[in-house]
């Protein structure tokens, strides 16, 4: 089985030498939440003692993204790409309201992603449909900002920043290439990202400027100061990108 797979790769490589074409892709688009999770909860206390709750659902993968890739055509049907993504999320807001006091929390996030991708092409005459699948190697970040407001005090702002080294997800998509010239193609692409980030630590600064560091572990006990259970931040999304592909 191993020898068969090696032979298959060798045939693709040899065939690719006779066809090889390098290209770059540049583009961007907007993505919507996919596999949404509860980001936060709106809480409103009434004078009767009743409390109303409203879940705020979504994914920090919703928002603008900028994409680029360096690609190589091994044949008219198979290409390989090394892509780069910068994802900037939209902001989600929740509010805690009790009489004349409130806390407004704003959640946001972003990530840099490196994506080795396999692309399958259908080289038709007028348009060229394609499908792709790849591994997302992400360097994510997320932040929550809490603004305190009260008629009894000057209020204040607290902030929490989540971080980790790298995390992984999957990316896929399908689209078409529309030739504009012999070397330039216009791209329309529907894509999706499956990525839920598991940060390892967070830095929290309260409204008085005091800073604390928290760790998120799979196993912990009551004696572990500033240590909590695992946390998951959703970044999955689905959306539309447009751009150009330029042959080199």
Secondary structure, DSSP 8 states (H G I E B T S, - for coil): -HHHHHHHHHHHHHHHHHH-EEEEEEEEEEEEE-S-EEEEEEEEE-TTS-EEEEEEEE-TT-EEEEEEEEEEESSSSEEEEEEEEEEEE--EEEEEEETTEEEEEEEEEEEEEEEEEEEEEEE-SSEEEEEEEEEEEEEEEEEEEEEEEETTS--EEEEEEEE-S-EEEEEEEEEEEEESSSSEEEEEEEEEEE-EE--SEEEEE-TTS-EEEEEE-SS--TTSTTEE----EE--EEEEEEEEEEE-
